[in-house]
């Protein structure tokens, strides 16, 4: 398993506010974008990102072929560079789906609707605004 990078305090601050998260997966055939919410992201102690999945079927099919993934997230409530209102992040990493285990059970308690958990190991998290 790859090791996650250290996420910044600003990243965690963004997660305290609601916003849309774009999940980008791809194969040689096509790219696919799905959405979720900042409030659905759970960061583990070792800074992997767990996302509850109910749908995300096309994302899973893509990850079965290519485990690379990109996420974008942000909030207009958090000050960005030079104290401009709003900031965001581009996260690159690798992904896999969990359908059992301790982390799956923890996520199922928080989000009863999930059928799987999308686990993202962060390789880079770049502030974009």
C-alpha positions in Angstrom: 0.0 0.0 0.0 1.3 3.5 -0.9 1.7 6.0 1.9 -0.4 9.1 2.0 1.2 12.6 2.0 0.6 15.0 4.9 -2.5 17.1 4.3 -2.3 20.8 5.2 -4.3 22.6 7.9 -6.0 24.6 5.1 -7.2 21.3 3.6 -8.8 20.3 6.9 -10.3 23.8 7.2 -12.0 23.3 3.8 -13.5 20.0 5.0 -15.2 21.9 7.9 -17.4 23.7 5.3 -19.8 22.2 2.7 -18.8 22.1 -0.9 -18.9 19.9 -3.9 -16.2 17.3 -4.5 -15.5 16.1 -8.0 -14.1 12.6 -8.4 -12.3 12.0 -11.7 -11.5 8.5 -12.9 -10.4 7.4 -16.3 -9.4 4.6 -18.7 -8.0 4.7 -22.2 -11.6 5.0 -23.5 -12.9 7.9 -21.5 -12.8 10.0 -18.4 -15.6 10.0 -15.9 -16.6 12.7 -13.3 -18.8 12.0 -10.3 -19.7 14.2 -7.4 -20.0 14.0 -3.6 -19.9 16.5 -0.7 -17.0 17.7 1.5 -19.0 16.5 4.6 -18.8 12.9 3.2 -15.0 12.8 3.2 -13.4 11.1 6.2 -9.7 11.4 6.7 -8.0 8.5 8.5 -5.2 8.8 11.0 -2.7 8.0 8.2 -4.4 10.6 6.0 -6.1 8.4 3.4 -9.5 9.8 2.3 -12.6 7.5 2.7 -15.7 8.3 0.7 -19.0 6.6 1.1 -20.2 5.0 -2.1 -23.7 4.1 -3.0 -23.6 4.8 -6.7 -20.1 5.5 -8.2 -20.4 2.3 -10.3 -18.6 3.8 -13.4 -15.9 5.2 -11.1 -15.4 1.7 -9.7 -15.3 0.1 -13.2 -12.6 2.7 -14.1 -10.6 2.1 -10.9 -10.6 -1.7 -11.6 -8.7 -0.8 -14.8 -6.7 2.2 -13.7 -6.3 2.9 -9.9 -5.3 6.5 -10.4 -7.8 9.2 -9.3 -8.2 12.9 -9.0 -10.4 14.9 -6.6 -11.2 18.6 -6.5 -12.8 20.2 -3.5 -13.1 23.6 -2.1 -15.1 26.2 -0.1 -15.8 29.8 -0.6 -15.8 30.1 3.2 -12.1 29.5 3.6 -9.5 32.2 2.8 -7.1 31.3 0.0 -3.9 32.7 -1.3 -3.3 36.4 -0.4 -6.4 36.3 1.8 -8.8 36.0 -1.2 -12.2 34.6 -0.3 -12.4 30.9 -1.2 -9.9 28.2 -1.7 -9.7 24.7 -3.2 -7.5 21.7 -3.7 -6.6 19.3 -6.5 -5.8 15.9 -5.0 -4.1 13.2 -7.0 -3.8 9.6 -5.7 -4.6 6.0 -6.0 -8.0 4.4 -5.2 -9.6 1.1 -4.3 -12.9 0.1 -3.0 -13.6 -1.5 0.4 -16.6 -3.7 1.0 -15.7 -5.1 4.4 -13.4 -4.6 7.4 -13.0 -2.2 10.3 -13.0 1.0 8.1 -16.0 -0.1 6.1 -17.9 -0.8 9.3 -17.0 2.6 10.8 -18.1 4.4 7.6 -21.3 2.3 7.5 -22.2 3.7 11.0 -21.7 7.2 9.8 -23.3 6.8 6.3 -26.0 4.1 6.4 -26.7 4.4 2.7 -23.2 3.2 1.5 -22.7 -0.1 -0.2 -18.9 0.3 -0.5 -16.2 2.8 0.5 -13.9 4.5 -1.9 -10.5 4.7 -0.4 -8.0 7.3 -1.8 -4.4 7.2 -0.9 -3.2 10.8 -1.4 0.0 11.3 -3.5 -0.4 15.1 -3.8 -2.8 17.7 -2.5 -2.2 21.0 -4.2 -4.0 24.2 -3.1 -5.4 25.8 -6.2 -6.8 29.1 -5.1 
